[in-house]
C-alpha cells in the first residue's frame, strides 16, 4: 500500500512553503470531475493561464477534461477520438483518450502527481530539503519536473540519451538537473543503476520510481478509469458492448485503468502492448526498439499481471511507417482520397509514437478476436507529435521525401495489412510466468520483499483493492493540507 505515515515536523515546513508560494493541491476527485468540483474562483484564474505555464493553479488541469486549447481553457468532457473502419481495416469501434491536452502535452503529469502528492501531504517529502528524482524513459520525468516545480520542489530528471531532442530541450528549462543515461527506450536498467548511484552519494534525494510507485497505478485506476467509463456511457449504443482496453505496459500505471473498468464491466478484457523487438512479456525477451514512451526489459512492480488477459507485440517498423503516413502531406492526402474524413486526418498528429503503437495493438486484437460492429475497444494516446517532430525530420533524412507510392504501401501493408500475429491470450500459468519475472528485477536486484511478491499473486484481488481504496484517505489528507495552508485565491 501507499505509505501515509505523517511526519509532522516536515509537514509543517511543507505547509509553510505552500502558503508562501500560493499552492493549493487538487484532490483526485477534482481531477475526475473538475467542471463540478473545482472552485469557481480557480476556474476564473485559469482563463488567464496557458496550459503549459509554470503556475501552481495548473495542478487543477491534470485531467482528461481540459478544453482543447493552449491558453485560457476551461473544463469540459473527456478528450477522445474514434478511428473509422476505413482507417483501421476492422469492423469494431476503436476509441482513444487524447493526452495532448494535459500540461506538458502528455498524461504523465497525472502519474507523477499520484506519486509526489501523498509524500507532500504526509510530510514525508520536505521541499525545503529534498529533491525529487524522476527516473524515466521520457514523459514521466517531464511530468515529474513540471509537477514538482508547480509544487515548489526541486527535481532531477533521468532519461536515456537517445530519447527525442524535444524532451531534453524542454527539461533543460524546467528540471533543476538533467541526467542522460546510456541507450534507448529499452535501457531501463541503466536508469535504475543511476538511481542507486544517486542514493549512495546524496542524502537529500527521494526517488519516485514510476515502475514501483503505487501512486502511479492509483491515479490511473481512479482518474483514467473513470474517464473511460464516462466515454463508454456516452458512446455505447444499443446492443454494443465494451470489449476491453489496450495499453502498452510501460510503467504499468496507465494499464491500471483496466482494473477499474473490469469492476464496472466484468466481462471486459485488458490487453498489454509492447514492442516486438523487445518482447519481455510475450516470450521473456529483450532488445532495443523505437516506440518511445513505453519502457521494458522487466515487469513493473505495480503491474497487476493476474488481471491482464492479452499480450500484444507490435513491430516498431509498423509504428514508424504509420507515423509518416499520418504526418507527411502525401500520406494525409492519400488517406483523404481513400475516404477517411478530413477532420480525422487533420487530427492524426494527436498520436505520438506510442499512440500509434496502441492503435496498431488495438487493430491486432480486433482481428484476433474477430470483433464486429458490436464491439468497442478503448486505447490511450499518451502524447502527441508535438514531442516527435525531430523524429519525422530524421526519417526524411534517412529515407528521403515521402511520396504517394510510400503512402500506398504503408496504408495497405502497415495499417490495413496488420496481422493478428504476436497476440498471446494468457491462461493462468502464462500470467504467473510473467508475474514471476518480477522476482529477478525487484527481489534479487532491487531488494524488495519476496513475501509481498507472493501476496500480489495469492492475495489477489484483495492486495490491489486495498490500494484502490486509499483514494479517499489521500483526498482527506489533501483537504487538510489545504485547510492548514489557508491559501487565498
NUVOGU-15893 format. One line per field, with one value per residue (C-alpha): residue number from 0; z negated, x negated, y negated; residue in three letters; chain. Coordinates in Angstrom, 3 decimals, decimal comma. Example, Ala and Ser with C-alpha at 12.3 -4.5 7.8 and 13.67 -1.06 7.14 Angstrom:
2
seq = (0_1)
z = (-7,800_-7,140)
x = (-12,300_-13,670)
y = (4,500_1,060)
type = (ALA_SER)
mol = (A_A)
END
This chain:
489
seq = (0_1_2_3_4_5_6_7_8_9_10_11_12_13_14_15_16_17_18_19_20_21_22_23_24_25_26_27_28_29_30_31_32_33_34_35_36_37_38_39_40_41_42_43_44_45_46_47_48_49_50_51_52_53_54_55_56_57_58_59_60_61_62_63_64_65_66_67_68_69_70_71_72_73_74_75_76_77_78_79_80_81_82_83_84_85_86_87_88_89_90_91_92_93_94_95_96_97_98_99_100_101_102_103_104_105_106_107_108_109_110_111_112_113_114_115_116_117_118_119_120_121_122_123_124_125_126_127_128_129_130_131_132_133_134_135_136_137_138_139_140_141_142_143_144_145_146_147_148_149_150_151_152_153_154_155_156_157_158_159_160_161_162_163_164_165_166_167_168_169_170_171_172_173_174_175_176_177_178_179_180_181_182_183_184_185_186_187_188_189_190_191_192_193_194_195_196_197_198_199_200_201_202_203_204_205_206_207_208_209_210_211_212_213_214_215_216_217_218_219_220_221_222_223_224_225_226_227_228_229_230_231_232_233_234_235_236_237_238_239_240_241_242_243_244_245_246_247_248_249_250_251_252_253_254_255_256_257_258_259_260_261_262_263_264_265_266_267_268_269_270_271_272_273_274_275_276_277_278_279_280_281_282_283_284_285_286_287_288_289_290_291_292_293_294_295_296_297_298_299_300_301_302_303_304_305_306_307_308_309_310_311_312_313_314_315_316_317_318_319_320_321_322_323_324_325_326_327_328_329_330_331_332_333_334_335_336_337_338_339_340_341_342_343_344_345_346_347_348_349_350_351_352_353_354_355_356_357_358_359_360_361_362_363_364_365_366_367_368_369_370_371_372_373_374_375_376_377_378_379_380_381_382_383_384_385_386_387_388_389_390_391_392_393_394_395_396_397_398_399_400_401_402_403_404_405_406_407_408_409_410_411_412_413_414_415_416_417_418_419_420_421_422_423_424_425_426_427_428_429_430_431_432_433_434_435_436_437_438_439_440_441_442_443_444_445_446_447_448_449_450_451_452_453_454_455_456_457_458_459_460_461_462_463_464_465_466_467_468_469_470_471_472_473_474_475_476_477_478_479_480_481_482_483_484_485_486_487_488)
z = (0,000_0,290_-2,946_-4,501_-7,753_-8,906_-9,610_-11,400_-11,691_-7,955_-7,168_-8,943_-6,742_-3,632_-4,570_-5,154_-1,702_-0,133_-1,980_-0,769_2,850_3,105_3,715_3,456_4,162_6,028_4,937_7,075_7,151_8,648_11,383_12,167_12,177_12,481_14,063_10,995_8,154_8,946_7,233_9,493_8,398_9,621_12,951_13,413_12,740_15,215_18,018_17,972_17,682_20,530_20,496_20,198_17,951_14,804_12,474_9,404_10,490_13,459_10,947_11,463_15,177_14,518_16,017_19,207_19,340_20,285_23,038_26,052_26,315_25,408_23,166_21,029_21,462_19,008_18,338_20,479_21,267_21,786_24,760_27,098_30,749_32,718_35,610_38,524_40,162_43,424_41,399_39,200_41,547_38,770_38,119_34,384_32,996_31,651_29,394_27,864_24,995_26,107_23,882_25,717_23,673_20,381_19,221_20,893_23,661_22,040_19,436_17,256_15,177_13,651_12,756_11,170_9,237_7,844_6,698_5,270_3,603_0,994_-0,148_-0,386_-2,321_-4,830_-5,306_-4,089_-1,329_-2,565_0,332_-1,791_-1,901_0,542_4,299_6,288_8,651_11,692_13,459_16,840_20,500_21,449_20,452_16,806_15,927_17,834_15,860_12,640_13,228_14,130_11,153_8,782_9,996_9,548_6,022_5,223_5,191_6,834_9,219_11,035_14,352_15,599_19,118_21,893_24,115_27,314_26,489_28,680_28,596_27,788_24,382_23,471_24,670_22,557_19,477_19,575_18,797_16,078_14,217_11,838_13,183_16,226_16,340_19,580_19,243_21,950_24,533_25,834_24,780_23,688_21,388_18,148_16,063_16,707_15,235_12,132_11,740_11,874_9,126_6,958_7,534_6,561_3,456_2,350_2,875_1,968_-1,260_-0,182_2,623_2,833_5,817_7,400_9,485_11,659_12,024_8,308_7,100_6,456_6,707_10,465_10,572_8,283_10,260_13,470_11,750_10,289_12,841_16,209_15,436_14,731_17,817_19,991_18,185_18,988_22,678_22,773_21,145_23,894_26,867_26,318_28,483_28,041_28,486_28,359_25,738_24,313_25,182_23,383_23,039_24,877_23,351_23,717_20,338_19,919_16,187_15,770_14,492_17,382_17,748_14,154_15,568_16,797_13,193_12,603_15,884_15,131_11,891_13,838_16,900_15,519_18,923_20,353_21,167_20,502_23,273_22,662_25,626_26,046_28,830_30,840_30,801_27,002_26,196_22,436_21,540_24,760_24,571_21,750_24,492_24,666_27,193_28,376_30,213_31,453_29,761_27,410_24,161_23,152_21,272_20,981_20,256_16,926_15,381_13,293_9,624_9,925_12,828_11,733_14,019_12,803_14,142_17,625_20,416_23,508_24,510_27,963_29,522_32,078_34,712_34,373_38,182_38,432_35,976_37,783_41,179_39,918_38,161_41,540_43,190_40,544_40,564_44,045_46,537_49,149_46,552_45,417_48,996_49,776_46,691_47,654_51,158_49,576_47,954_44,479_43,142_43,424_39,812_38,643_40,928_39,719_36,133_36,652_35,104_31,797_31,874_30,685_31,400_28,506_29,516_32,966_31,240_29,142_32,239_34,055_30,987_30,905_34,576_33,927_31,003_33,071_35,829_33,410_31,710_34,932_33,347_35,094_35,053_31,689_30,024_28,677_27,844_25,916_26,020_24,929_26,788_24,085_26,017_29,490_32,382_30,680_28,968_32,028_34,887_34,749_35,492_38,666_39,722_39,065_41,131_44,035_43,890_43,790_46,349_48,454_49,422_48,552_51,718_52,725_53,536_49,990_48,626_50,671_49,318_45,710_45,666_47,182_45,564_42,232_41,289_43,099_43,570_39,893_38,968_35,821_35,165_31,924_29,867_26,757_24,865_21,344_19,281_15,544_15,836_18,583_16,314_13,471_15,734_16,385_12,730_11,695_13,814_11,167_8,855_10,797_11,014_7,794_5,265_6,379_7,710_6,007_2,581_2,250_0,009_1,684_-0,649_0,870_4,339_3,238_1,785_5,102_6,649_3,936_2,067_5,325_5,784_2,156_2,371_5,232_3,836_0,607_2,696_4,700_1,509_0,455_2,658_0,020_-2,644_-0,333_0,656_-3,025_-3,652_-0,692_-2,017_-5,496_-3,978_-2,061_-5,163_-7,170_-4,375_-4,025_-0,647_0,675_4,419)
x = (0,000_-0,967_-2,656_-0,590_-2,531_-2,616_-5,907_-4,509_-7,800_-8,440_-4,755_-4,750_-7,612_-5,845_-2,619_-4,557_-6,172_-2,733_-1,425_-4,353_-4,074_-0,281_0,111_3,475_3,390_6,359_7,882_8,165_11,908_11,338_9,199_12,127_14,789_13,131_16,122_18,261_15,722_13,029_13,963_15,255_12,523_9,848_11,625_11,679_7,941_7,212_8,753_5,572_3,109_1,584_1,883_-1,889_-2,563_-4,582_-1,795_-0,544_3,097_2,265_2,277_6,045_5,511_4,112_7,238_8,550_11,177_9,289_10,796_8,533_6,799_3,347_4,390_7,340_9,320_11,896_13,147_15,459_15,938_13,184_10,888_11,095_11,321_12,614_10,813_13,098_13,040_11,602_8,542_8,215_9,439_11,520_15,255_15,103_15,049_11,709_11,863_8,815_8,403_6,273_3,353_2,181_4,363_2,628_-0,005_-3,312_-1,279_-1,352_0,705_-2,304_-1,627_1,153_-1,146_-3,710_-1,018_0,145_-3,393_-4,526_-1,412_-0,906_-4,506_-3,922_-0,651_-2,064_-5,307_-7,435_-8,843_-10,181_-10,559_-12,878_-15,363_-14,595_-14,999_-12,601_-14,316_-12,281_-13,762_-12,101_-12,197_-10,781_-7,422_-7,442_-10,458_-8,893_-5,683_-7,635_-9,760_-6,647_-4,553_-7,486_-8,066_-4,382_-4,588_-7,767_-10,010_-13,405_-13,790_-16,304_-15,240_-16,843_-16,253_-18,109_-20,358_-18,677_-15,244_-13,850_-15,646_-12,402_-12,349_-15,863_-15,277_-12,138_-13,664_-16,670_-14,274_-12,219_-14,201_-16,948_-19,220_-19,005_-20,967_-21,380_-21,858_-23,197_-20,899_-17,370_-13,796_-14,629_-17,516_-15,553_-18,146_-20,713_-18,232_-17,831_-21,605_-21,866_-19,239_-21,302_-24,356_-22,492_-21,064_-24,541_-26,100_-23,387_-21,402_-18,761_-17,036_-13,831_-13,415_-9,995_-10,397_-7,279_-7,718_-7,168_-5,239_-1,629_-0,577_-1,129_1,193_3,760_4,096_4,801_7,085_9,181_8,947_8,235_10,585_13,453_12,661_13,022_16,210_17,654_16,764_18,382_21,559_21,747_20,700_22,061_25,118_27,905_26,646_22,997_20,548_17,279_14,728_11,659_8,788_5,457_2,412_-1,311_-2,587_-5,338_-5,433_-2,094_-0,419_1,937_2,977_4,241_7,360_8,338_8,724_11,388_13,127_13,233_15,013_17,621_17,698_16,767_16,570_14,166_10,516_7,147_4,540_0,915_-1,087_-4,864_-7,448_-8,077_-11,757_-11,731_-9,086_-9,568_-6,018_-5,483_-8,455_-10,697_-12,610_-14,863_-16,217_-16,028_-13,173_-11,838_-8,436_-9,311_-7,414_-6,742_-9,816_-10,552_-13,035_-11,343_-7,876_-6,913_-6,240_-2,881_-1,585_1,436_0,432_3,070_5,760_4,179_5,748_3,593_0,070_-0,279_-3,711_-3,848_-6,569_-8,239_-8,622_-4,825_-4,790_-7,398_-5,787_-2,344_-3,869_-4,961_-1,670_0,204_-2,074_-3,512_-1,431_-1,477_-0,249_2,613_3,648_3,770_5,855_8,414_8,603_9,334_12,408_11,059_12,801_10,509_11,352_9,912_6,883_6,119_6,109_3,763_0,941_2,713_0,955_-2,644_-4,741_-3,334_0,174_-0,424_-1,626_1,547_3,708_1,915_2,230_5,964_6,290_4,421_6,708_9,839_8,613_7,522_10,930_12,878_14,683_17,649_19,612_20,994_17,617_15,832_12,121_10,637_6,983_4,782_2,888_0,423_-1,117_-1,161_-3,507_-4,351_-7,128_-8,423_-8,951_-12,669_-11,841_-9,965_-12,961_-15,293_-13,090_-13,103_-16,867_-17,262_-14,649_-14,077_-10,910_-7,658_-5,667_-2,230_-3,798_-5,139_-1,718_-0,005_-2,425_-2,230_1,568_2,128_-0,728_-1,468_2,062_4,836_2,485_1,601_1,939_3,320_-0,109_-2,061_1,142_0,968_4,181_2,988_4,030_3,374_-0,167_-1,167_-0,115_-2,087_-5,143_-5,055_-4,430_-7,391_-9,694_-9,254_-11,431_-14,639_-14,334_-12,599_-13,671_-17,171_-18,291_-16,158_-15,819_-12,046_-10,312_-9,559_-6,576_-4,945_-5,552_-3,666_-0,844_-0,409_0,433_2,051_3,817_5,460_7,580_7,562_3,962_4,868_8,243_6,627_4,514_7,564_9,420_6,680_8,024_10,461_7,739_5,348_8,033_8,783_5,093_5,017_8,049_6,498_3,211_5,044_7,018_3,843_2,037_5,090_4,076_6,459_7,148)
y = (0,000_-3,662_-4,752_-7,563_-7,879_-11,518_-13,321_-16,376_-18,269_-18,158_-18,628_-21,992_-23,197_-21,894_-23,690_-26,893_-26,549_-26,099_-29,161_-31,271_-30,105_-30,214_-26,467_-24,722_-20,975_-19,459_-16,172_-13,047_-13,674_-17,125_-15,561_-13,256_-15,966_-19,393_-21,109_-20,474_-20,321_-22,918_-26,213_-28,999_-31,412_-28,980_-28,489_-32,266_-32,498_-29,701_-31,766_-33,855_-30,962_-28,920_-25,139_-24,665_-27,668_-27,094_-28,138_-26,220_-26,503_-24,280_-21,426_-21,569_-20,901_-17,445_-15,909_-14,327_-17,078_-20,224_-22,309_-21,614_-24,966_-26,198_-29,094_-30,060_-26,867_-25,661_-22,147_-20,058_-16,383_-13,816_-14,463_-11,470_-10,483_-7,495_-5,809_-4,840_-1,420_-2,801_-3,808_-0,711_2,038_3,627_3,625_2,920_-0,590_-1,832_-4,883_-6,594_-9,042_-12,020_-13,014_-16,127_-18,462_-17,806_-20,312_-19,283_-17,633_-14,189_-12,342_-11,516_-14,634_-12,519_-9,656_-11,961_-13,831_-10,494_-9,707_-13,069_-14,469_-11,685_-12,260_-16,023_-15,969_-13,482_-15,433_-12,527_-14,754_-18,081_-20,568_-22,714_-19,822_-17,019_-16,855_-14,659_-12,210_-11,152_-8,080_-7,799_-6,869_-10,264_-11,710_-10,653_-12,790_-15,682_-15,288_-14,939_-18,023_-20,006_-18,919_-19,337_-22,896_-23,756_-22,302_-24,303_-21,225_-20,814_-17,905_-15,711_-14,157_-10,935_-9,575_-7,679_-9,752_-8,522_-9,948_-12,744_-16,086_-17,919_-16,266_-17,385_-20,939_-21,297_-19,658_-21,983_-24,859_-23,148_-20,479_-21,527_-18,789_-16,510_-13,244_-11,267_-7,521_-5,164_-3,647_-3,991_-3,337_0,222_-0,645_-0,900_0,945_-1,791_-4,268_-2,113_-1,949_-5,737_-5,937_-3,576_-5,736_-8,913_-7,256_-6,211_-9,638_-12,158_-12,323_-14,842_-12,956_-10,967_-8,658_-8,393_-5,269_-5,069_-1,306_-0,623_-3,704_-2,720_-6,357_-5,966_-2,955_-4,585_-7,823_-5,910_-3,411_-6,205_-9,043_-7,387_-4,503_-6,876_-8,956_-5,850_-4,883_-8,306_-7,923_-4,490_-5,774_-8,381_-6,245_-2,731_-2,244_0,267_3,849_2,706_3,915_2,687_5,367_4,038_1,602_1,766_0,084_0,544_1,653_-0,948_-1,604_0,272_-2,869_-3,565_0,061_-0,140_-1,818_1,648_2,826_0,181_0,986_4,703_3,925_1,961_4,269_7,736_9,446_6,859_7,562_5,917_6,124_5,165_3,927_3,976_3,807_6,967_6,013_6,280_8,948_9,171_10,203_12,151_14,535_13,212_11,414_8,372_5,897_2,279_0,571_-2,758_-3,033_-5,885_-6,113_-2,506_-1,154_2,569_5,435_6,010_6,342_3,306_3,959_2,164_4,300_6,345_9,198_11,624_9,254_8,987_11,049_10,450_9,530_7,977_7,437_4,588_4,285_0,898_0,765_0,666_-2,234_-4,305_-3,700_-4,677_-7,678_-9,046_-8,115_-10,108_-13,156_-13,643_-15,702_-12,910_-10,429_-12,624_-13,402_-9,690_-8,895_-11,530_-10,065_-6,681_-8,188_-8,924_-12,027_-15,061_-16,042_-12,725_-13,019_-16,530_-15,279_-12,337_-14,364_-13,694_-10,314_-10,187_-7,102_-5,073_-6,184_-4,701_-1,539_-1,379_-1,843_0,995_3,240_2,481_3,445_6,716_7,533_6,803_9,111_11,845_11,945_11,323_8,390_6,808_3,562_4,671_4,320_1,255_1,178_-1,745_-2,726_-5,637_-8,364_-9,302_-12,203_-13,747_-14,541_-17,809_-15,852_-13,967_-16,425_-15,653_-12,006_-12,978_-15,034_-12,093_-9,749_-12,214_-12,489_-8,719_-7,634_-10,748_-12,561_-10,820_-10,081_-8,847_-5,468_-5,204_-6,167_-3,434_-0,846_-1,989_-2,267_1,170_3,092_1,448_0,340_2,222_5,170_5,579_9,265_10,853_12,387_11,993_11,872_14,045_14,812_15,529_18,524_18,825_20,169_17,773_14,907_16,465_16,833_13,073_12,253_14,406_12,237_9,546_11,656_11,096_7,312_6,401_9,056_10,050_6,666_4,004_5,628_5,863_8,424_11,748_12,166_9,101_10,520_13,616_11,503_9,695_13,070_15,184_12,371_11,312_9,246_8,025_6,797_4,455_3,433_2,207_-0,183_-1,266_-2,209_-4,650_-7,455_-8,703_-8,814_-10,671_-13,160_-13,790_-14,469_-16,883_-18,753_-19,009_-20,224_-22,953_-23,929_-24,395_-26,251_-28,540_-29,942_-32,587_-32,882)
type = (UNK_UNK_UNK_UNK_UNK_UNK_UNK_UNK_UNK_UNK_UNK_UNK_UNK_UNK_UNK_UNK_UNK_UNK_UNK_UNK_UNK_UNK_UNK_UNK_UNK_UNK_UNK_UNK_UNK_UNK_UNK_UNK_UNK_UNK_UNK_UNK_UNK_UNK_UNK_UNK_UNK_UNK_UNK_UNK_UNK_UNK_UNK_UNK_UNK_UNK_UNK_UNK_UNK_UNK_UNK_UNK_UNK_UNK_UNK_UNK_UNK_UNK_UNK_UNK_UNK_UNK_UNK_UNK_UNK_UNK_UNK_UNK_UNK_UNK_UNK_UNK_UNK_UNK_UNK_UNK_UNK_UNK_UNK_UNK_UNK_UNK_UNK_UNK_UNK_UNK_UNK_UNK_UNK_UNK_UNK_UNK_UNK_UNK_UNK_UNK_UNK_UNK_UNK_UNK_UNK_UNK_UNK_UNK_UNK_UNK_UNK_UNK_UNK_UNK_UNK_UNK_UNK_UNK_UNK_UNK_UNK_UNK_UNK_UNK_UNK_UNK_UNK_UNK_UNK_UNK_UNK_UNK_UNK_UNK_UNK_UNK_UNK_UNK_UNK_UNK_UNK_UNK_UNK_UNK_UNK_UNK_UNK_UNK_UNK_UNK_UNK_UNK_UNK_UNK_UNK_UNK_UNK_UNK_UNK_UNK_UNK_UNK_UNK_UNK_UNK_UNK_UNK_UNK_UNK_UNK_UNK_UNK_UNK_UNK_UNK_UNK_UNK_UNK_UNK_UNK_UNK_UNK_UNK_UNK_UNK_UNK_UNK_UNK_UNK_UNK_UNK_UNK_UNK_UNK_UNK_UNK_UNK_UNK_UNK_UNK_UNK_UNK_UNK_UNK_UNK_UNK_UNK_UNK_UNK_UNK_UNK_UNK_UNK_UNK_UNK_UNK_UNK_UNK_UNK_UNK_UNK_UNK_UNK_UNK_UNK_UNK_UNK_UNK_UNK_UNK_UNK_UNK_UNK_UNK_UNK_UNK_UNK_UNK_UNK_UNK_UNK_UNK_UNK_UNK_UNK_UNK_UNK_UNK_UNK_UNK_UNK_UNK_UNK_UNK_UNK_UNK_UNK_UNK_UNK_UNK_UNK_UNK_UNK_UNK_UNK_UNK_UNK_UNK_UNK_UNK_UNK_UNK_UNK_UNK_UNK_UNK_UNK_UNK_UNK_UNK_UNK_UNK_UNK_UNK_UNK_UNK_UNK_UNK_UNK_UNK_UNK_UNK_UNK_UNK_UNK_UNK_UNK_UNK_UNK_UNK_UNK_UNK_UNK_UNK_UNK_UNK_UNK_UNK_UNK_UNK_UNK_UNK_UNK_UNK_UNK_UNK_UNK_UNK_UNK_UNK_UNK_UNK_UNK_UNK_UNK_UNK_UNK_UNK_UNK_UNK_UNK_UNK_UNK_UNK_UNK_UNK_UNK_UNK_UNK_UNK_UNK_UNK_UNK_UNK_UNK_UNK_UNK_UNK_UNK_UNK_UNK_UNK_UNK_UNK_UNK_UNK_UNK_UNK_UNK_UNK_UNK_UNK_UNK_UNK_UNK_UNK_UNK_UNK_UNK_UNK_UNK_UNK_UNK_UNK_UNK_UNK_UNK_UNK_UNK_UNK_UNK_UNK_UNK_UNK_UNK_UNK_UNK_UNK_UNK_UNK_UNK_UNK_UNK_UNK_UNK_UNK_UNK_UNK_UNK_UNK_UNK_UNK_UNK_UNK_UNK_UNK_UNK_UNK_UNK_UNK_UNK_UNK_UNK_UNK_UNK_UNK_UNK_UNK_UNK_UNK_UNK_UNK_UNK_UNK_UNK_UNK_UNK_UNK_UNK_UNK_UNK_UNK_UNK_UNK_UNK_UNK_UNK_UNK_UNK_UNK_UNK_UNK_UNK_UNK_UNK_UNK_UNK_UNK_UNK_UNK_UNK_UNK_UNK_UNK_UNK_UNK_UNK_UNK_UNK_UNK_UNK_UNK_UNK_UNK_UNK_UNK_UNK_UNK_UNK_UNK_UNK_UNK_UNK_UNK_UNK_UNK_UNK_UNK_UNK_UNK_UNK_UNK_UNK_UNK_UNK_UNK_UNK_UNK_UNK)
mol = (A_A_A_A_A_A_A_A_A_A_A_A_A_A_A_A_A_A_A_A_A_A_A_A_A_A_A_A_A_A_A_A_A_A_A_A_A_A_A_A_A_A_A_A_A_A_A_A_A_A_A_A_A_A_A_A_A_A_A_A_A_A_A_A_A_A_A_A_A_A_A_A_A_A_A_A_A_A_A_A_A_A_A_A_A_A_A_A_A_A_A_A_A_A_A_A_A_A_A_A_A_A_A_A_A_A_A_A_A_A_A_A_A_A_A_A_A_A_A_A_A_A_A_A_A_A_A_A_A_A_A_A_A_A_A_A_A_A_A_A_A_A_A_A_A_A_A_A_A_A_A_A_A_A_A_A_A_A_A_A_A_A_A_A_A_A_A_A_A_A_A_A_A_A_A_A_A_A_A_A_A_A_A_A_A_A_A_A_A_A_A_A_A_A_A_A_A_A_A_A_A_A_A_A_A_A_A_A_A_A_A_A_A_A_A_A_A_A_A_A_A_A_A_A_A_A_A_A_A_A_A_A_A_A_A_A_A_A_A_A_A_A_A_A_A_A_A_A_A_A_A_A_A_A_A_A_A_A_A_A_A_A_A_A_A_A_A_A_A_A_A_A_A_A_A_A_A_A_A_A_A_A_A_A_A_A_A_A_A_A_A_A_A_A_A_A_A_A_A_A_A_A_A_A_A_A_A_A_A_A_A_A_A_A_A_A_A_A_A_A_A_A_A_A_A_A_A_A_A_A_A_A_A_A_A_A_A_A_A_A_A_A_A_A_A_A_A_A_A_A_A_A_A_A_A_A_A_A_A_A_A_A_A_A_A_A_A_A_A_A_A_A_A_A_A_A_A_A_A_A_A_A_A_A_A_A_A_A_A_A_A_A_A_A_A_A_A_A_A_A_A_A_A_A_A_A_A_A_A_A_A_A_A_A_A_A_A_A_A_A_A_A_A_A_A_A_A_A_A_A_A_A_A_A_A_A_A_A_A_A_A_A_A_A_A_A_A_A_A_A_A_A_A_A_A_A_A_A_A_A_A_A_A_A_A_A_A_A_A_A_A_A_A_A_A_A_A_A_A_A_A_A_A_A_A_A_A_A_A)
END
